[in-house]
Amino acid sequence: MLLIKNVPFNNVVANGVATVNLPIGMSYNKIILALGGTFTKAMITNVNVKVNGKIIFQESGSRLDLINQYRGLTAAAGFLTLDFTEPRAKTMIEQYVGNINTAQSVSSLTVEVTIAGATSPTLDSYSELGPPAQLGVIAKHIPFTQAFASSGKIPMKLIDITNRGGIIKRVHFAHTGNLSQLEVKKNGIVIWDNVLAAVNSFWQGEYQKTSQANLYSYDPCADNNYANAVKTADATSLEFNPTFSAADTVTAVVEVLDVLGNM
């Protein structure tokens, strides 16, 4: 594999959207953002990765940093990784499935970073590249936000998930402190049985995952076997039912393997 410095971002300003168009041809395993000046990950209010103009990866800097730390990626103040691979997968195929192959069927690959409140920021990026390949399934990050006005067990609707053919690796529920447990049902059958946050954190630690404050990660692939991912092609229903101790607002980030045009 190669690690290269990308062409410079345009419009790196204290408040605005910095953009870089990346070269086409190689396979992108990950993109590392390098932040300088008075510019922290908390000042990144949104990151979009677009393939052929379609957003396939959308995150805030702080939330992505929590997800990366849960997955065991390196945490450092001046760096933020957009990772399209599974570095600890048990087979090479599973490790690289989902990387962005751009040799065929891709006309553009763009990264947009929304900056808010920085002082004299600098922004560079580096790409880990693999050999050229035709575009296949992509590791997408798709966020859904919902407000919950009271305590109790309340369904959370994740639009465009059921019966779409995508393969769900994880769903991260970023909350404000009141999500206490989660139930997941597929086709009416419980596949995640009202697991308390503390139990979930302990169990994930058995597989060297590191739970993060105010982030409940539903991870059927915690053991790094991605055959355990949730397949939606045969799902007539897929329910996510969190329980709250008080009102909360949740952003659920779905990590899903999917073709470009599907979701």
N, C-alpha and C positions, 0 to 999 in steps of 0.2 A: 504494500500500500504506500501511498504518498501523503505527505503533509505539506501543503503549500499555503503561502500567503495570498489571499484573494486581492483582486483589484480594489481600490479605495471606495468607501461609501461616499455618496453624495449627500449634501445638506446635513452635516453633523453639527447641530446647533443646540442651544440650551433648551429650546422648546420647539419640537417639530418632528418630522418623519425622515429619518436617514434611510437611504435606499442603495442597494448594490445589485447589479445584474451579473450573475455568475456565468462563467463559460460553460458551454454545452459540450458533451462528449464523454466525460468520465462518469463514474458512479460516486455519488456523494454519500459517505457513511455518516459523517457528522460535520457540523460547522461550529467553530469555536469563536465566540465574540470576545474581543479584548478591549476592555473599557479603561479610559484614562481621564485625567483631569478630575474635577469634582463631579463624578458620574458613577452612581451605584446601580446595582441591579434593581433596586426599588424605584429608581427613576425611569425604568423601562416599563411603560404602561401597557405596551403591546408589542409583540413580535409576530409578524406574518411571514410564512414561507409560501411562495406562490409558484406553481408549475403550470405553464401555459396560461397564466393569469388567474388560475383557481387557487384559493387558499387551501392548503393541505395541513398547515400547522399554525396554530394560533395560541399564544400564551402571553401572560405578563411575566416580567423578569423575576419578581419575587416568587410567584407560584411555580414557575419552571425550575427555579433553584431548589425549592422544596422537593419537587418531584425527582429531580436529579439526585438529590441527597438520599431520598428514599431508595432509589435504585442502586446506590453505591457509587455514583460518579463523584469525581473530585470536586470539593467545594473550595473556592478561592474568591476573594473579594473582587478581583479585577477581571474575572472570566465567567462566561456563561456558555454552556454547550447546548446546541440543538442536535440531539442524537437520534438517528434513524435506524440504529442497530440495537442488538442485545449483546453487549460485550461478554456476558457470563453465560450465554446459552451453551448447551451441552453438545451441540453439533454446529459445524460451520454453516450449514444451510440455514439453520434457525438464527445464527448470529447475524447474518447479513440480509435475511429476507426483510424487505421494507425499506432498504436504502434506495436513494433516488437515482435510478439508472437513466442517463440522459442521451445515450448514443442514438436512439431512434425514438420517434414519436414525441420528442420534447423540443419546443421552439424557444422556451424561455424559462429561466429559474431565477427568481427574485427574492431577496430578503428585505423586509421593511422593519425598521426599529423605531418605535415612537418614543421620543425622549421628552421628559417633563421635569423641569426644575434643576437641570444640571448647570454647572459653571465651567466654561471653557472645556467642554467634553471633547475627547478623542475616541474614535471607534475604528478598530481594525477587525479583520476576521481571517480565519484560517480554515482550510477544508482538509479533512481526511478523505482521500480518494481511493477508489478501487478501480479495477479494469472496466473498460467500456462494456455496456450491456443495454439491451432494449428495455424500455420502461415496462415495469411489471407492477406488482402490488407495492403500495407505499405505506410507510408508518405515519399515520395521521394523528394529530392532536385536535380533537373537536370539543370545544367548551359549550356547556349549557348552564345558564344561571336561572335560579328560581328563588323567590322569597317565600318563607314559611312564617305565617303570622302567629302560630301558637305551638305549644308543646304537643307531643304525641307521635304516633306512627303515621306518616303522611307520604303517599306516593310521590316520586319525582319523575316527571316525564322527560325522557331523553328522546328527542324527535329524530326521526329518520334512522333509527337503529334496527328495529325489528324487521326481519325478513328482507334485509337488503344485501345479504351475502358477505358483509364485512366480518372480520374475525377480531373479537375484542380481547386484547391482552390484559388491560387494566382499566379501572375507572377510579379516578382520584376525586374525592369530595372535599373541596376546600371550604371550610365553614368558619364561623366566628367563635366557636367554642362550645356549642350546644348539641352537636350531633353525637349521640351516645352509642348507637348500634345500627346495624344495617341488615336487611333481608333482601335477597335476590331470588327471583323466581323466573324459570324459563318454561314456557308452555304450561304454566300453572304448578310446576313442581319446584319445591324449594331447593336451591342449589347453594345457598349461603344463608345459614339459619339464625338470623337475628344475632349476629356475632358482635359482642361488646367491643368497644374500641380498645380496651386494655387487653382483651384476649387476642384480638387481631394483631396488635403490636407485638405481643409476646410470640405468637405463632410465626409472624414474619421474621422476627429476629432469629428464629431457628434456621432460617435460610439466608442469613446475613443481609437482610433488608433492614433499613433503619427508619422506623416510623417518625413522622414529623408532627410538630404541634399544629393542631387545627387542620390536619389533613388526614382524612380516613381513606386509605387506599384499599380498594377491592382488587385483589391480585390473585386470580386463579393460577397464575404462572409463577408464583413466588419461589417455587423450587427450580426455576429456570428450565422447566420442560414446557415448551410452547404448544405441545399437543393438547395441553389442558386449557388453552384459550377457548373462549365462548364463541361458538359458531352461530351466526344469525341466519344462515340460509334456510335452516329448518325451524326457525323460531316463529311461531304464530303470535307469541307474546313474550315480552321480556320486561320484568318489573323490577324496579329499584325502590325499596321502601325503607328510607331512613327513619329513625326514631330520634326525637328531639326532647331535651329537657326544658327548652324555652324557645321563643321565636329566634329565627336565624335566617341568614341568606347564604345560599350554597352555590358555588360554581363547580359543576362536575366536568372533569376533563376526561374524555374517552380516548384511550390509546387503542387505535384500531388499525389492522391491516386491511387495506381496501384498494381497489383500482381508482384511478384518478377521477373519473367522471361519476362515480357512484354516490358518494355522500359529501 
